[in-house]
Amino acid sequence: MMRYDQLIHEGPRQSSPSLLQLASVSATVFCAVFGIGYTFSGGLVENYATTRPVQTQPAALILPKAVRYAGVSQGPQVESREARTALHAAATGTVNRDSTLQRPKVDPKKTVLIGVAADSGCGKSTFMRRLTGIFGGGKPTPLGGGFGTGGWETNTLVSDKTTVMCLDDYHLNDRAGRKVTGLTALDQRENNFDLMFEQMSSLKRGETIAKPIYNHVNGTLDTPEEIAPASIMIIEGLHPLLDDRVAGLLDFSIYLDISDRVKFAWKIQRDMAERGWALEDIKKDIEKRKPDFDKYVAPQRAKADMVIEVLPSRLAPPKDETAPLEYLRVRLIQKTTTKHFDPVYLIEKGSSVTWKPCGDNLQCEYPGLQLAYYTEEYMGHPAEVLEMDGVIHNLKEGLYVEKFLHNTGAKEFGELTQELLKGQNSPGGDNGTGFMQTLAALKIREIYERATGEKA
Amino acid sequence: MMRYDQLIHEGPRQSSPSLLQLASVSATVFCAVFGIGYTFSGGLVENYATTRPVQTQPAALILPKAVRYAGVSQGPQVESREARTALHAAATGTVNRDSTLQRPKVDPKKTVLIGVAADSGCGKSTFMRRLTGIFGGGKPTPLGGGFGTGGWETNTLVSDKTTVMCLDDYHLNDRAGRKVTGLTALDQRENNFDLMFEQMSSLKRGETIAKPIYNHVNGTLDTPEEIAPASIMIIEGLHPLLDDRVAGLLDFSIYLDISDRVKFAWKIQRDMAERGWALEDIKKDIEKRKPDFDKYVAPQRAKADMVIEVLPSRLAPPKDETAPLEYLRVRLIQKTTTKHFDPVYLIEKGSSVTWKPCGDNLQCEYPGLQLAYYTEEYMGHPAEVLEMDGVIHNLKEGLYVEKFLHNTGAKEFGELTQELLKGQNSPGGDNGTGFMQTLAALKIREIYERATGEKA
């Protein structure tokens, strides 16, 4: 039987992979990359690990299979899949393995599984960088990668303590297959929740899995890759909460809710400005996706422990319905009944506050900054909401805001501001998206520590 | 020469005159009594001092006279005045004197003069009770009074440390006289600012004055009354700030600004419900007063150090334009540049905050409570505004609110709430009018202490 502690170092690696390197990786995480106006080309690509493409499958490895659970609606798996994709290889015991990863074995009781739901192009990759960045001391190492240099296309992001998996890898059919079924990737029936549940259960039991890979570039299902359990495992994609069995495995879940107006603006920014699309085409494209999105993705908001809702600014609203959105209003909706989780609040728990920090003590540039905090019933659940509109221009403002926030998950005063500063140049680094994502990252660290009793 | 320390006790007095007694007095302070739906009939009237109606005028006493200062516009003083009013008597050296008042002599350097501007019927009497109530240990004793029992009608309210004078006493002509001039009492020309300035200057120098009395019941100018300097002297009425010389004597000034909608509602409440007027008559009556009010009274807002603005609630707005106003929104507009005065603020000085204390930690009844704080440019001056909408139902809420307020002028935490409780059953005791008036009272005490170095 294969020993997982005997993985081989292969290829040169950066001694200190940075945010910049992570950013390079994110350029390949297509399920989460658009809409941010922020991509790096792969100047560091040659540093990624190459792997032996075909390797014998050890008996303990959980391989994808076409199990069907009672009561689960799953669509037809079309012929093309078997023929075209590497899942076929997986079924025959083939798997890609990152020989460079030397992760210490993880006690299954000391792990958490976090779900992040969002549409594609909603800034998940940026969010994931913020999340993994919180778990300090890590050298974030992409698992696999090395596209075009003998490695494989991967959607998975690995650092010392965290592994982020993209749920697009559980698409039931590849792009060609979906043309046969006539269903979108948003459709429940086009996703293999049986396998997703089985593999997530395995990871939580401390078992290594052979996860399928959906190749976003060519729409194929590639040779599976080996994923070992990590302290903080994150699954991000369209449906981490749709299947109740998978949702039941999660220790915490977040839904990134980009409002239609913001999605529209981001799509205009990308598809009109960068790809020369007409406005009508963009509208049609959005409308086409909307029914399945509303049916299969949006309802997960009701199940999420936390929703980050991105809306047009009220402080500096857009001029008209197609104007670019220079400023955003972001709501952090926090379910109050979640285990190991105390909502972040502003000034006074349980009351309603609106606060513009700009004034006598703090000079802000246009459009300034407004925070709010209040309770509300969110999709049938009691929730506490922290809201931010406008921008934070500098460190001083960050500290000033931090002073009035409680339960941030920061280990000392100023840590939130330090983390904001780290992500200053990332998309949304000065607005509510960066702010709330950073808070979410701190809270996830807190949940990890409370749930496992470990220090992160 | 008469000795003022030899004033005679006359008639029985209550050993501990209470708010209730003050309230009885207020029923005679017509210049400030309507619109509150709150009047006491004079069950205690027989306890008020009676006086010798005619007494020789000592040489040192400053008597009203018809001085005209250069550059001051003053209207004609019609014949009727000389014939009908007691100012005539004053001119001949007659004055009413409260033989019961044993006020210790006051060091002129240890006094403050406060101006309170407002239209008639704007709750000034309630405000005055709150103000005088703050100066603890006092036995609020009305100066004079005893209407119908041998005393005189007075608008003046006296307690241990405070004397409140009504500026209607400086009307130039009586009601009959105004019929001759054709001017309203709101008109600058119908008020004797020369005398007002002269007498206020005298009080500030430590001199006793013989102040005229305007009788609101029959519209006559009665025999003047003797007023001795007090630690805290308050002049309240239509024009404490209109004449720059008088305004220049004030240590602090407040304008009670009742918005038109609120005035209308209060007038409907009184004149329709209690006097059977038609709605049209009420509207006409308001319109008739409006031009002179806007010309002579309203502009004083720009000069006031503090404006208490009373508006319809936004939390629970009235159903239509004639509906009664069950709930109010009250703004405490505080000029930031006033000597001895630091504005009250909510949570964080100089920023903008809106706060609904009701929520998890505090259950409020409908319509709840909302506080706000922000800076604004008010009539050309930088100001900090504290705002309250809705009601405070109980002590707990008061304390909860007090916890987040700073610079209240309270000497210890809880004092604001105690004062609110004292006025609980007074008009506006549970809403922003009572709240802001109580804060204003605490701030006036603070100004007195800072300006004089004395403990109040």
Interface residues (C-beta under 8 A of the other chain):
Chain A: I347 E348 K349 G350 S351 S352 V353 T354 W355 K356 P357 C358 G359 D360 N361 L362 Q370 Y374 T375 F404
Chain B: I347 E348 K349 G350 S351 S352 V353 T354 W355 K356 P357 C358 G359 D360 N361 L362 Q370 Y374 T375 F404
